[in-house]
Amino acid sequence: MRVHENGLPVGGGLGLRRLNATVATAAGVVTVPRRRPVARPFTVLGEPLRRVLPVVLVMLAVAGSLVVLVVARAPQLSIVDEAAHADYAYQVSHGRLPAKGALVDSEIRYEWYCHDLGGAVSSAGCTAGFTDDFQADAQDYTFGDPPLYYLVTGYLGRALSPLVPGAHDFITAGRVVGALWLFAGMLVLYLALRAFRVEQRYACLGAVLLPLCPGVLAAASSLTSDAPSALCGAAALYVLARVIVQGRTGWVVPFAVTALSTGTKILNGLPMLVVGGVAVALAVGAWRRGDRGAALRTGRMALAVAVAFCLVYGGWTVFQSGRGQAGWVNPNLADGLPPAGSAAGDLLSNLFGTFQHLTTDYWLADNVNGESVVIWATLLCVVLGAAPFALMATSRVRSWGWQLAVGTAIGISAVAVVVETQVFATSGRYFAVVAGRYALCFLPWAIACLAVVASRRGLSRSGIAFTGLGLTVMLLATTGLFTLGPALSSRTAFLVG
């Protein structure tokens, strides 16, 4: 019988189960053992499933436990526009789209009143004291956000409602959906860190550190378009790793990530604009080296990011600008201040303010927040704020570590400029302080810088101790076992917009 060089027979007769093949040679007939085909392990974005599955279960447990504890123990509404965001999700899930001057639905007004009384939904006391006199504050002024987050959360919230005890539970069910947004952000951050060649132990620690940021947990446990910020930032981080570490410059994935991120909230698309900026710098460098093909491929990717962002932002703005009440005035107008001197100076006054308040601008209910959480958040602010500069100082100039560090520093700083410019363009005012929560989408980037430094230096014990400290503090606080007393310092007055 004739066989190919790889040992496979020509023609039939032997069947697939035969393990050996005979080959006629000058020395005689030789039996050549045939190797069994080796089954390739199932992978998730390059990671074997058997290695990812335990990590996934841990992340799901951490995200679900923290969010459910906060939702159960702190039913009152967040001061960060939660009533308006809840109405948007409720309206969209019932086939209606809010516009300028639209009033909050009567169901959300009822739940709003009940949750402000400590979550006494459906109780006799809530029903007896309910009043529908909400005046201007009952307007849904969040209609400017694209609808993707509200569509997903609204319909999933309605699907989960039967599992929540009692009636009038849309807000509670919608908050629980935040655990899924948080879990997805943790998982994508883990995959992004692995794409940055971070060892698995440090990638796991980085993913677990994400929900231990009080601002991330506060957003995930309330109805707000900030809930998907961590996921959008982590997705942009993964795209960045594809470009600067793996050298993959296709335009489809960056286009899709940009469109989907911007579709949840305009600011959530900002990390992808930073990725686009990095791609432009790489294209210029390739062009100067004479590599026209690489320059065109990278430039095409940057163009895809810009087009996707402009299509979503511009298209949604044009669509919503023609709907609703003519001459409508935002009831939040009083949050801004008129320029007092140089407009440029006012707009740039908070250029690095987001570093100062990166993890300390958040709102959690008093029975969840505490002085221990404030101390932990302040420590996080110091460590994560310094992380990109530590990576920058320990990386070779123009290496991928250096590019990650520079991109993170630029992104966190650019948030303040983008917010101030947007407010000034729409109302002629500016924010005296730009809340750190606007930079939530860059927290995965700061964590990535920290994880890369820890992985390179072999700081496994320090990483475990630091993350373990944060997990202990947040679990004790969310369960109400220990908080060192009420939080004595608060920046909630600046949580506007």
C-alpha positions in Angstrom: 0.0 0.0 0.0 1.3 3.4 -0.9 1.3 6.2 1.7 2.1 9.9 1.8 5.0 11.3 3.7 2.7 12.2 6.6 1.7 8.5 7.0 -1.8 8.8 5.6 -2.8 6.0 3.1 -3.7 6.7 -0.5 -7.1 5.1 -1.2 -9.4 3.3 1.1 -9.3 -0.1 2.8 -7.6 0.5 6.1 -10.3 2.7 7.8 -9.7 5.5 10.3 -9.0 3.2 13.3 -5.8 1.7 11.9 -2.9 3.1 13.8 0.0 1.9 11.7 1.0 2.1 8.1 3.4 -0.1 6.1 6.0 1.4 3.8 8.0 -0.6 1.3 11.7 0.5 1.3 14.9 -0.9 -0.1 15.6 -2.6 3.2 12.2 -4.3 3.3 8.8 -3.6 4.7 8.8 -1.2 7.6 5.8 -0.5 9.9 5.5 3.2 10.7 3.4 4.0 13.8 0.9 6.7 13.1 0.4 9.4 15.7 -3.1 9.9 17.1 -4.5 13.4 16.4 -4.1 15.7 19.4 -7.3 17.5 20.3 -6.7 21.2 20.7 -8.1 22.7 23.9 -11.1 25.1 23.6 -9.9 28.7 24.0 -11.4 32.0 24.8 -9.6 34.8 23.0 -6.4 32.7 23.2 -6.9 31.6 26.8 -7.6 27.8 27.4 -11.0 27.4 28.9 -9.8 25.2 31.8 -7.7 28.2 32.9 -10.3 30.8 32.3 -13.3 29.1 33.9 -12.1 29.3 37.5 -11.2 32.9 37.0 -14.7 33.6 35.5 -16.4 31.9 38.5 -14.3 34.0 41.0 -15.1 37.2 39.2 -18.8 36.4 38.9 -18.9 35.7 42.6 -17.1 38.9 43.5 -19.2 41.1 41.2 -22.5 39.5 42.1 -21.9 39.5 45.9 -20.8 43.2 46.1 -23.6 44.5 43.9 -26.4 42.5 45.5 -25.2 43.5 49.0 -25.3 47.2 48.1 -28.7 46.9 46.3 -30.2 45.0 49.3 -28.8 47.2 52.0 -29.0 50.7 50.3 -32.3 50.9 48.5 -32.4 54.8 48.5 -31.8 56.5 45.2 -28.3 57.7 44.3 -28.0 61.5 44.0 -26.3 61.1 40.7 -29.4 61.5 38.5 -30.6 57.9 39.1 -34.3 58.8 38.9 -33.8 60.2 35.4 -31.7 57.3 34.3 -34.2 54.8 35.7 -37.0 56.6 33.7 -35.0 56.4 30.5 -34.5 52.6 30.9 -38.1 52.1 31.9 -39.4 54.2 28.9 -37.2 52.5 26.4 -38.1 49.0 27.6 -41.7 49.9 27.0 -41.1 51.2 23.5 -40.9 54.9 24.2 -37.9 57.2 23.7 -37.5 60.3 26.0 -37.0 63.7 24.4 -36.6 67.3 25.6 -39.1 68.2 28.3 -40.4 64.6 28.7 -41.7 63.9 32.2 -40.7 61.0 34.3 -43.2 58.1 34.0 -45.7 57.8 36.8 -44.4 54.3 37.8 -40.8 55.6 38.2 -42.1 58.6 40.1 -43.8 56.2 42.5 -40.7 54.1 42.9 -38.6 57.3 43.2 -40.7 58.4 46.2 -40.6 55.0 47.8 -36.8 54.5 47.4 -36.1 57.9 48.8 -38.0 56.8 51.9 -35.5 54.0 52.3 -36.9 51.5 49.8 -40.3 50.9 51.3 -41.7 49.9 47.9 -45.3 48.5 48.0 -45.5 49.2 51.8 -48.6 50.8 53.3 -46.5 53.7 54.5 -45.1 54.5 51.1 -48.6 54.3 49.5 -50.2 56.4 52.1 -47.6 59.2 51.9 -47.1 59.3 48.1 -47.4 62.6 46.3 -46.9 63.2 42.6 -45.7 66.8 43.0 -42.2 66.6 41.5 -42.3 69.7 39.4 -39.2 70.4 37.2 -37.1 67.6 38.8 -39.5 65.1 37.2 -38.1 65.9 33.7 -36.0 63.2 32.1 -33.0 65.3 31.2 -30.8 62.2 30.4 -32.3 61.9 26.8 -29.0 63.1 25.4 -27.3 59.8 26.2 -27.4 57.2 23.4 -29.9 54.4 24.2 -27.7 51.2 24.2 -27.2 51.0 28.0 -30.9 51.7 28.6 -32.1 49.1 26.1 -30.0 46.4 27.6 -30.6 47.3 31.2 -34.3 48.0 30.7 -35.2 44.8 29.0 -33.0 42.7 31.3 -34.5 44.5 34.3 -38.0 43.7 33.2 -36.9 40.0 32.7 -35.6 39.9 36.2 -38.5 41.6 37.8 -40.5 38.4 38.5 -37.5 37.2 40.7 -37.7 40.3 42.9 -40.1 40.1 45.8 -43.1 42.4 45.7 -44.3 44.8 43.1 -43.0 48.1 41.7 -39.5 46.7 41.5 -38.1 48.0 38.2 -35.4 50.1 39.9 -34.3 47.2 42.1 -34.2 44.8 39.2 -32.4 47.3 37.0 -29.7 47.8 39.7 -29.1 44.0 39.9 -28.4 44.0 36.1 -25.4 46.2 37.0 -23.7 43.1 38.4 -23.6 41.8 34.8 -22.1 45.0 33.5 -19.5 44.8 36.2 -18.7 41.1 35.6 -18.3 41.8 31.9 -15.9 44.6 32.7 -13.8 42.4 35.0 -13.6 39.6 32.4 -12.6 41.9 29.5 -10.0 43.5 31.8 -8.5 40.1 32.6 -8.3 39.3 28.9 -6.8 42.7 28.1 -4.1 42.2 30.8 -3.3 38.8 29.4 -3.0 40.4 25.9 -0.5 42.8 27.5 1.6 39.7 28.6 0.7 40.1 32.2 1.1 36.8 34.2 -2.2 35.2 35.1 -2.0 35.8 38.8 -1.5 39.5 38.3 -4.3 39.6 35.6 -6.6 38.0 38.2 -5.6 40.5 40.8 -6.2 43.4 38.4 -9.6 42.1 37.5 -10.7 41.7 41.1 -9.3 45.2 42.0 -11.8 46.8 39.5 -15.0 46.4 41.6 -13.0 47.4 44.8 -12.9 50.9 43.4 -15.8 52.5 45.3 -16.8 54.6 42.2 -17.1 51.5 40.0 -19.2 49.7 42.6 -21.4 52.7 43.1 -22.1 52.9 39.4 -22.7 49.2 39.0 -25.2 49.1 41.9 -27.4 51.9 40.6 -29.3 52.7 37.4 -26.9 55.1 35.6 -25.1 55.2 32.2 -21.9 55.1 34.2 -22.5 51.4 34.9 -20.9 50.2 31.6 -18.0 52.6 31.8 -15.6 50.0 33.2 -16.5 47.5 30.5 -16.0 50.2 27.8 -12.6 51.2 29.2 -11.5 47.5 29.4 -12.7 46.8 25.9 -10.7 49.8 24.6 -7.7 48.5 26.6 -8.0 45.1 24.8 -8.0 46.8 21.4 -4.9 48.8 22.4 -3.1 45.6 23.3 -4.1 44.2 19.9 -2.4 47.1 18.3 0.8 47.9 20.2 1.6 44.4 21.5 0.2 42.0 18.9 0.6 44.3 15.9 -3.0 43.7 14.7 -4.3 46.7 12.8 -7.6 45.5 11.4 -10.3 48.1 11.4 -13.5 46.0 12.1 -12.9 45.4 15.8 -11.9 49.0 16.6 -14.9 50.3 14.7 -17.3 47.9 16.5 -15.9 48.7 20.0 -16.0 52.4 19.4 -19.6 52.3 18.1 -20.8 50.1 21.0 -19.0 52.1 23.7 -20.1 55.4 22.4 -23.6 54.0 22.1 -23.8 53.5 25.9 -22.6 57.0 26.8 -20.6 59.6 24.8 -17.8 59.8 27.3 -17.5 56.0 27.3 -16.1 56.3 23.7 -13.2 58.5 24.9 -10.8 55.6 25.6 -11.2 54.4 22.0 -10.3 57.9 20.8 -7.1 57.6 22.8 -6.5 54.3 21.0 -7.1 56.1 17.7 -4.6 58.7 18.7 -2.0 56.0 19.4 -2.8 54.5 16.0 -2.2 57.9 14.4 1.2 58.2 16.1 2.1 54.7 14.9 1.0 55.5 11.4 3.2 58.6 11.3 6.2 56.7 12.6 5.7 54.0 10.0 5.4 56.6 7.2 8.6 58.2 8.3 10.4 54.9 8.3 9.2 54.4 4.7 6.8 51.5 5.6 3.8 52.8 3.6 1.8 49.6 3.9 1.9 49.6 7.8 1.2 53.4 7.8 -1.9 52.9 5.7 -3.2 50.0 7.7 -2.7 51.7 11.0 -4.1 55.0 9.7 -7.2 53.1 8.4 -7.8 51.8 11.9 -7.6 55.3 13.4 -10.0 56.5 10.7 -12.4 53.7 11.6 -12.4 54.8 15.3 -13.1 58.4 14.4 -15.9 57.6 11.9 -17.6 55.3 14.4 -17.5 57.9 17.2 -18.7 60.7 14.9 -21.5 58.5 13.5 -22.9 57.6 16.9 -22.3 61.0 18.6 -23.3 63.1 15.6 -26.2 60.9 14.5 -27.7 60.7 18.0 -27.3 64.4 18.6 -29.0 65.4 15.4 -31.8 62.9 15.9 -32.6 64.0 19.5 -32.1 67.8 18.8 -35.3 67.7 16.6 -37.5 66.0 19.1 -39.3 67.2 22.2 -40.2 70.6 23.6 -38.9 73.6 21.7 -36.8 76.1 23.8 -36.3 73.5 26.5 -34.0 74.4 29.4 -32.1 71.8 31.3 -33.0 71.9 35.0 -29.4 71.1 35.8 -28.2 74.4 34.3 -27.5 75.7 37.8 -24.8 73.1 38.2 -22.4 75.2 36.0 -20.8 78.5 36.6 -20.4 81.4 34.1 -16.8 82.0 33.1 -15.2 84.4 35.5 -12.1 85.4 33.5 -10.3 83.7 30.7 -12.5 81.1 29.1 -9.5 79.0 28.2 -8.2 79.3 31.8 -11.6 78.2 33.2 -11.8 75.2 30.8 -8.3 74.1 31.6 -8.5 74.7 35.3 -9.4 71.1 36.0 -6.8 69.6 33.6 -5.3 67.3 36.2 -8.1 67.4 38.7 -9.3 63.9 37.7 -6.0 62.5 39.0 -6.6 64.2 42.3 -10.1 62.6 42.6 -9.7 59.5 40.5 -11.3 57.1 43.0 -12.6 59.4 45.7 -15.6 61.0 43.9 -18.4 58.6 44.4 -21.7 58.3 46.2 -22.7 55.3 48.3 -25.5 55.3 50.9 -24.4 56.1 54.5 -25.1 52.5 55.7 -22.7 51.1 53.0 -20.1 53.9 52.9 -17.9 54.5 55.9 -14.6 56.0 57.0 -12.8 52.7 56.2 -14.1 52.9 52.6 -13.0 56.6 52.3 -9.5 55.7 53.6 -9.3 52.8 51.1 -10.6 55.0 48.2 -7.9 57.6 49.1 -5.2 55.0 49.1 -6.4 53.7 45.8 -6.3 57.3 44.4 -2.6 57.5 45.4 -1.6 54.1 44.0 -3.6 54.2 40.7 -2.8 57.9 40.1 0.9 57.1 40.3 0.7 53.8 38.3 0.9 55.3 34.8 3.9 57.4 35.7 5.6 54.5 37.4 5.2 52.4 34.3 6.4 55.3 32.1 9.5 55.6 34.2 10.3 51.9 34.1 9.7 51.3 30.4 11.8 52.0 27.4 10.7 55.0 25.4 8.2 54.1 22.6 7.8 50.6 23.9 4.3 49.2 24.4 4.6 49.7 28.1 5.5 53.4 27.6 2.7 53.8 25.1 0.2 52.3 27.6 1.4 54.6 30.3 1.3 57.8 28.2 -2.1 56.9 26.8 -3.5 56.4 30.3 -2.1 59.7 31.5 -3.4 61.6 28.5 -6.8 59.9 28.7 -7.4 60.7 32.4 -6.4 64.3 31.8 -8.4 64.7 28.6 -11.7 63.8 30.5 -11.8 67.2 32.2 -11.2 69.1 29.0 -13.8 67.2 27.1 -16.4 67.6 29.9 -15.7 71.4 30.3 -15.8 71.9 26.5 -19.1 70.1 26.2 -20.7 72.0 29.0 -19.4 75.3 27.7 -20.6 74.6 24.1 -24.1 73.7 25.2 -24.7 76.3 28.0 -21.9 78.8 28.0 -20.9 77.6 31.5 -18.2 75.5 33.1 -17.8 73.1 36.1 -15.8 74.5 39.0 -14.8 70.9 39.7 -15.0 68.0 37.2 -16.1 64.9 39.1 -13.7 62.0 39.1 -16.6 59.7 38.1 -16.3 61.0 34.5 -13.0 59.2 34.3 -14.4 55.8 35.4 -13.7 54.4 31.9 -10.0 54.9 32.4 -9.8 53.1 35.7 -9.1 49.8 33.9 -6.2 51.5 32.2 -4.7 52.7 35.5 -5.1 49.2 36.9 -3.4 47.8 33.8 -0.4 50.0 34.4 -0.2 48.8 38.0 -0.6 45.2 37.0 2.2 45.5 34.3 4.6 47.0 36.9 3.7 44.4 39.5 4.2 41.6 36.9 7.5 42.8 35.7 8.8 43.3 39.3 7.4 40.0 40.6 5.4 41.7 43.3 3.0 38.8 43.9 2.9 39.1 47.7 2.4 42.8 47.6 -0.3 42.5 45.0 -2.2 39.8 46.9 -1.9 41.8 50.2 -3.1 45.0 48.5 -6.1 43.4 46.7 -6.9 41.4 49.8 -7.0 44.5 51.9 -9.4 46.2 49.5 -11.6 43.1 49.3 -11.8 42.8 53.1 -12.6 46.5 53.5 -15.4 46.5 50.9 -16.9 43.2 52.0 -17.0 44.4 55.6 -18.6 47.7 54.6 -21.2 46.3 52.2 -22.3 43.7 54.8 -22.4 46.3 57.5 -20.0 44.4 59.8 -17.3 47.1 60.1 -16.8 50.6 58.6 -14.8 52.6 61.3 -17.9 54.8 61.7 -19.7 57.1 59.3 -17.7 58.8 56.5 -16.5 62.1 57.8 -15.4 63.5 54.5 -17.5 63.7 51.3 -17.3 65.2 47.9 -20.9 64.5 46.9 -21.5 68.3 46.3 -19.5 68.0 43.2 -21.2 64.9 41.7 -23.1 66.8 39.0 -24.0 66.4 35.4 
